[in-house]
Amino acid sequence: MSVSAEPTSVDPRRNGSVPADTGTARTDTLRPHAEHAFADELAALAAQDDRPRPARWRLSPWAVATYLLGGTLPDGTVITPKYVGPRRVVEVAVTTLATDRALLLLGVPGTAKTWVSEHLAAAVSGDSTLLVQGTAGTPEEAIRYGWNYARLLAHGPSRDALVPSPVMRAMAEGRTARVEELTRIPADVQDSLITILSEKTLPIPELGQEVQAVRGFNLIATANDRDRGVNELSSALRRRFNTVVLPLPETPEAEVDIVTRRVEQIGRSLDLPAVPDGVDEIRRVVTVFRELRDGVTVDGRTKLKSPSGTLSTAEAISVVTGGLALAAHFGDGVLRAGDVAAGVLGAVVRDPAADRVVWQEYLETVVRERDGWSDFYRACREAGA
């Protein structure tokens, strides 16, 4: 016996957001969901998208890729880039979602796996909230279904007592589900996805029923390269995914562009100063992170020791955002070396013993000798005093 479910609506009073079809987002929402924050762009793409769309997709694969990568529509509407990286990576990810294979976004921390996952779901299904957050304590019920125990005890197993998971809802509604940090989830819980992804069916043995996925259903999972050996995916589960590796930014210019764009977006929501005045500091933060991450200076002349942290693009965004807040509330509104120095120190020195040695060596042998970096050197020395 199969069970279907009508698409459910979310009460905007519960989550501080508004329905996607209004084309607006609540101005007091700290971080609107992608489908709300970029509702105008999604609507413009849908209006001009005359290409074939898979079942229940809001946009065609071409339009989804354009939404992610940015571009200008025939009517002059500018679509801002959500992801700066190889076009083929995005095209393969979008194409995967149009097939019967699930998508696994793999990469080191800070390569925008969650960001890409959210925007893909928003563009494909108009809903990025069908999310399972993976942790060491994620239970099987988070992927399959749970029970309302008051109803279960009062009336026994029934559909009214069943609490569907985000994955179950996505199956019934033909939407895109998301599973974040898949390799953080215990292996036996991970494997509850095998039947869902291979048979496109979720059995409910307590009721003698099942939920069969309707057309449009698919799943995006993310996993961290550095989590290998934590909860490795079984070969059976890995075969159900098409894996797309999200690389680190290829060039310093690309990384500066990514950091600048994201800081501008975050800054607007926090009423922080405009970024352009601080581009030089952003470039310095990115340079420091890339050199320590790569273990060599940008000119290739000096080999460096790398600290224990990841020094990802996401951490650079956090450091610069924190610096802008300092400049806004305790400075003149212009991002300077002293505003980012403490954040850089905190990102680099995760292990107080080993990382501090790495940082001091880098500070004295590279930063101190670099032309035009004397203010950054002094600020970093003061932050570490």
N, C-alpha and C positions, 0 to 999 in steps of 0.2 A: 504494500500500500504506500503510495507516495503522498507527501504532504506539501502543499504549496502555500505561499504566504504573499499577501498583497504588500506592495511597498509601503513602509510606514513613514510617517512624517515626524520630524523632531520639533518639539515645542521650543521655540526660540527663547522663552522665558527661563528654560532650564539651563541652557549652556551659554547664555550671553551672546548668541549669534542670531542671525536672521535667516530665513529661508533663502536658498541660492537664487531662486528665480526673481528676487527683488532687485538683484544687480547692485546691492549695497551691502556694506558691513557696518556693524555698530561702531561708532567712533570711540566708544569707551572700552572696546575690546583690546586687550594688550597685544594679542597675536591672533588675528582672525585666521580661520582656516583658508587654505589656498583658494577654494572655490568662492569664498566671499571676498577675500582681498583682491583677487584679480577677476572679479565677476564681469567687469566691463570688457576686458580683453577676451574672455571666454565667449561672451555674447557676440562680440564683433567677429570672432572666428567662426562661430556657428552660423551667423547670418550670411557669411560669404563662402562658406565651405560647401562646394558642390561636388565633392568627391565621394566615392562609396564609403559607407560607414558600416562596420561590423554591427551585429545585432546588439541593440541597447547601448551603443556607444553614443556619447553626446557629440563627438567630433570624428572626422576621418583620421586615419593614422598620420596622413600628411599634416593635418591641422594640429594634432597632438604634438608632433615633432616641432612644428613652428611655434607653438605655445611654449615649449621647453627651451628652444634655442633662440627664439626671437626673430623678428623680421618686420617688414612693412607690407600691409595688405593693399590690394588694388585701390581701395578708397582712401589710402593714406594713413590708416590706423597703424600706429606703431605698437608692436608686441614686444615687450621687454624680455630679455633673456632671463630665464630662471636657472639655467645651467650653462656654464662656460666650459666647454670641453669638446672632444672629438664628436663630430656630427654622427659618424657611423655608430658610435656607442648608443646614442639616443635612438637612432633608427632601428637598431637591432632590438633594443629594449621594447620599443613600441610594437614592432612586428611580433615579438614573442607574445605579447598580451593579446594579439589578434589570432593566435593559434590556441591549441588546447594544452600548451605547456605553461607551467607557472614560471615566474621570473624571479631569479635570485640576483640581487645587487650586492656585489662583493667588493671590498676595498679596505684600505687602512682607515683608521679614524680620521674624520674630518674631510672625507672626499664627497660629501653631500649625498650619501646614500638615502638617508631619511628624507631630505629635501626633495630629491628626485622622485622617491616613492610617493610622497604626498602629492606632488604636482601631477604625476602620471595618473593617480587615482582621481584627482579633481578633474582633469581634462577628459578622461575616459568615461567616468561614471557620474561626474558632478558631485561626488561625495568622497572625501578623503578620511572620514571619521570611523570607518569600519576597521578598527585597529586593534591588534593584539600586541601588547608590549612584552617582549620576551625578557624574563629574568630567571634566576636560578630557582625561584619559587613559583613559576608559572604552572598552574595545574592543567590537567587535560580538559577540564570544563571550560577553560578560557578559549580553547580551540573548537571543541565540539558543542557542548551545551551544559547547562546546570539546571538546578531545580529551585523553585520557590518552596522552601521547606514547610512553611505554614500551610500552603495549599496541598502540598504532598501528604502531610500528616492528616489533614482534614478530609481529603477526598481521594487520596491515592494518586498513582501516576496518571497524568492526563496532559493534553496539550496546554491547558490553562496553567498547569504547574511548571511547565518547561520554560526555562530561560535561555533563549537562543544566544549563541556566541556571535561576535561580529562576522566570523567566517560562515556560520550557518545562515545569517541574514543575507550575506552577499550571495550565497548559493541560491536562496529562495527568490531574491530580487534581481538576479542577473547583474550584479555589481562587482567592483574590484575590492577585495579584502587586502589588508596589509598585516604582515607579521614582522615586527622590528626585533633585531638582535636574535635571529633564529638559533644561532649556536650558543646562546646563553640559556636556552630552554633545555631541561633535562631530556636525554635521548629518547626515553620511552614516551614522553609527551610529544616530542617532535614527530615520532612515527605515527601519531594519530592523524597526521596529514596524508599519509600514503594512500589510504582508500579514497579520501576526498579528492586528491589530485589525479589518481589513476582511474577510478571508477566514476568520479564526479557525483558521488553519492555519500550521504552521511546517515548511517543506520541509527535508529533509535530503538534498540532491542527491548527496552522497558515497555514500549507501546506497540511493538510489532510493526513499526512504521519506518519510513526513511524519508529524508529530504533529498531530492534530486536537483542538481544544479541546473538552472535554466540558462539559455544562451546569453552570453554577455558576462558570465562569471569568470573570474580569474583571480590569481593571488600573486602579490608581490611580497617577497621576503628580503630582508637585508641581513648581512652578516659581516663581521669584522675579521679582516685578515689576521689580526693579532690574537684572535680568540681560538686559533687552531689548537687543538688538544684540550680545549675546555669541554665542549660537548660536540664532538665531530658528527657531521651528518652521516647517517647510514648510507651505504651505496644505493639501497633501494629508494631512499628519499631523494638523494642527489640526482638520480636519473629522472625524477619527475620535474626537475627544474632546468631551465636554460640559464646558465650563469653568465652574467655580464659584469666585467670588472671595471669599476670606475677608477681611473688613474688620478694621481696627483696632478696639479696644473703643470703643464710642460715648461712654461717660461715664467720668469719673474713678472713680466708685464701682465700675463694672463692672471696670475695670482693677485697682483695689485688690483686689477680690474674687478675680480671676484670680491675681494675684501671691501673695496670702495663701494660697490653696488649694495652689498648686504648691510654694511654699516649705515649707508644712507637710508635704507628701508627701515632698519631698526631705529635709527636716530629720529626719523620722522614720527614714529609712534611714541617716542620718549621726549619729544620736543628738545632735542639736542642740537647743537650748532651744525651748520652745513659742513660737509666733508671737504670740499675743494681746498680750503685753507690748510688742511692737514695732510694732503697727498704725499708730501715729502716724508712725513713721519710714518705714514702707512708703508711707503716704499722701504724705509729703514727696518720696520718691524718684519716685513716680508723677507727682506734680505737676511736678517739675523736668523729667522726661522729656517729658511732654505739652506743656509750655509751649515748650521748645526745639524739639520736633518740629513743633509747629503754628506757631511763629513769632509767638506772641502770649500774653500772660499770661491766666490763667483768667478775670479780670474783663473782658478785652477792651480794656483801656485802654492797654496798652503793647505796641507791636510789637517783636519780637525778631529777632535774626539766628539762623539755624539752623546747627548744626555739620554736619560732613561725615558723621558716623555716623548710624545709623538710629534709635538710642534706642528700641528695640522693647520690647515687654512681656517678651520672653524675656531681654533684657539687664537689665531691672529685676529679674526673678527671680534672675538670677545675682548682681547687686549685693547684694540683700537676703540671699541665701544666704551669700555671702561675709561679710557683716556679722554674721550670726548665728554663723558659725564664729569670728570675732574675739571676739564677746561671750562665747562659750562657753569659749574657750581662753585669752583674755587679758583678760577682763573679769569682770563679776559675773553674766553670763548674760542680762542685759537689753539688748535692742538699743537703741543710742543713736546720736546724730548722728555721733559720732566713728568708729563702726563702719562706717558706709556712705559717709562722705565720700570716702575714697580710691577706692572702687569707682565712685562717681558721676563723679569726676574722670577716671578711666580710661576710662569709657564715653563721656564727652563729648569729651575731648581725644584724638582719633585722629590729627589732623594737628597736630603740635606748634606750628606757626606760626599758621595761620589759626584753628584751633579754640580755642587758648588765649586769643586776643583775644576771641572770642565768649563764652567762659566767664567771663573776668574782667569783661566788660561786664555780663553777666547777674548775676554775683555782687554787683557793686557797686550796680547800679541796681534790682534786684528783690529778691534775697535779703536784702541788708543792711537794706532798708527795711521788710521784711515783719514784722508783729507776731508774736512767738512763735518766730521763726526765728533768734534771735541765736546760739544754741548751734550750729545748723547752719552759719551763716555763719562762725563762728570755726573750726569743724572743717574746713570746706572751705579756709579760708585756710591753716590749718596743713598740710593735705594737699598744697597746691600750693606751699608754701614751698620 
